Amino acid sequence: QVQLLESGGGLVQAGGSLRLSCAASGNILSLNDMGWYRQAPGKQRELVAGITPGGSTNYADSVKGRFTISRDNAKKTVYLQMNMLKPEDTAVYYCNAYLRPLGLPPNYYWGQGTQVTVSS
């Protein structure tokens, strides 16, 4: 059974930093693109940042220059370093991965979400 386990959320003041981690576990044959999404109350879920297995990245305009996505393929883990946080970054952050489990076709998988709250 494949799981994406997130950690690192919490409460921080504006201007502060947080680092999110997401580790994939289970019988995984291949782990492809990974990313972070977020959903604020009353809003749609949106892409924050994505990263390919080779390390190519893309970011939402709202986080460029403040957030950095990275991954450790050996650990099957993706990270999101968030600096200069703003109150508008407050949301539940979800990890996403496109992967192929043993015995199943490739598909997108989601973590359970971790709350990030930025106070002004």
C-alpha positions as CSV (number, residue, x, y, z in Angstrom):
1,Q,0.0,0.0,0.0
2,V,1.5,3.3,-1.1
3,Q,1.4,6.2,1.3
4,L,2.7,9.8,1.2
5,L,3.4,11.1,4.7
6,E,3.9,14.8,5.1
7,S,5.4,16.6,8.0
8,G,6.7,20.1,9.0
9,G,3.6,22.3,9.0
10,G,2.8,24.6,11.8
11,L,2.3,28.2,13.0
12,V,4.8,30.8,12.1
13,Q,4.9,34.6,12.1
14,A,5.0,36.5,8.8
15,G,8.6,36.7,7.5
16,G,9.4,33.3,9.1
17,S,10.3,30.0,7.5
18,L,9.1,26.4,7.5
19,R,10.2,23.3,5.8
20,L,7.8,20.6,4.7
21,S,8.7,17.0,4.0
22,C,6.9,14.3,2.2
23,A,8.1,10.7,2.1
24,A,6.6,8.0,-0.1
25,S,6.4,4.5,1.2
26,G,5.2,1.1,0.0
27,N,6.1,-1.1,-2.9
28,I,6.9,1.6,-5.5
29,L,8.4,0.6,-8.8
30,S,8.9,4.1,-10.1
31,L,8.5,7.6,-8.6
32,N,8.1,10.3,-11.2
33,D,7.0,13.9,-10.8
34,M,6.4,15.1,-7.3
35,G,4.9,18.4,-6.1
36,W,3.2,20.5,-3.5
37,Y,-0.3,21.9,-3.7
38,R,-2.2,24.0,-1.2
39,Q,-5.8,24.8,-0.5
40,A,-6.9,27.8,1.5
41,P,-10.4,28.0,3.0
42,G,-13.0,28.7,0.4
43,K,-10.5,28.4,-2.4
44,Q,-9.5,25.8,-5.0
45,R,-6.5,23.6,-4.6
46,E,-3.6,25.1,-6.4
47,L,-0.1,24.0,-7.5
48,V,2.7,25.5,-5.4
49,A,5.7,23.8,-6.9
50,G,6.7,20.7,-8.9
51,I,9.8,18.8,-9.5
52,T,10.8,16.1,-12.0
53,P,13.0,13.1,-11.2
54,G,15.9,14.9,-12.8
55,G,15.4,18.0,-10.7
56,S,13.7,20.4,-13.0
57,T,11.3,22.6,-11.1
58,N,8.4,24.9,-11.6
59,Y,6.7,27.3,-9.2
60,A,3.5,29.3,-8.9
61,D,4.2,33.0,-9.5
62,S,3.1,33.8,-6.0
63,V,5.9,31.8,-4.4
64,K,8.8,32.4,-6.8
65,G,11.9,33.6,-5.0
66,R,10.5,32.5,-1.6
67,F,9.9,28.8,-1.8
68,T,12.3,26.1,-3.0
69,I,11.3,22.5,-3.9
70,S,13.8,19.7,-3.8
71,R,13.9,15.9,-3.6
72,D,16.0,13.0,-2.5
73,N,15.3,10.2,-4.9
74,A,17.0,7.6,-2.7
75,K,14.8,8.5,0.2
76,K,11.7,8.9,-2.0
77,T,11.2,12.3,-0.3
78,V,10.3,15.7,-1.6
79,Y,10.8,18.9,0.4
80,L,9.4,22.4,0.3
81,Q,11.5,25.1,1.9
82,M,9.3,28.1,2.5
83,N,10.9,31.5,3.4
84,M,9.6,35.0,3.8
85,L,6.2,33.5,4.6
86,K,3.1,35.7,4.2
87,P,-0.4,35.5,5.8
88,E,-1.7,34.6,2.3
89,D,0.4,31.5,2.4
90,T,-1.9,30.1,5.1
91,A,-3.4,26.9,3.7
92,V,-3.4,23.1,4.0
93,Y,-0.4,21.9,2.0
94,Y,-0.7,18.6,0.1
95,C,2.1,16.4,-1.3
96,N,1.4,14.8,-4.7
97,A,3.3,12.2,-6.6
98,Y,2.9,10.4,-9.9
99,L,4.2,6.9,-9.3
100,R,3.8,3.3,-10.2
101,P,3.1,0.8,-7.4
102,L,4.0,-2.9,-7.7
103,G,1.2,-4.6,-9.6
104,L,-0.7,-1.5,-10.4
105,P,-0.7,1.1,-13.2
106,P,0.9,4.5,-12.7
107,N,-1.3,7.1,-11.0
108,Y,-1.4,10.2,-8.9
109,Y,-1.3,9.9,-5.2
110,W,-1.9,12.5,-2.4
111,G,-0.7,13.0,1.1
112,Q,-3.2,13.7,3.9
113,G,-2.2,17.4,4.1
114,T,-0.4,19.5,6.7
115,Q,-1.6,22.8,8.0
116,V,0.5,25.9,7.5
117,T,-0.6,29.1,9.3
118,V,1.1,32.4,9.0
119,S,0.2,35.1,11.5
120,S,0.6,38.8,10.7
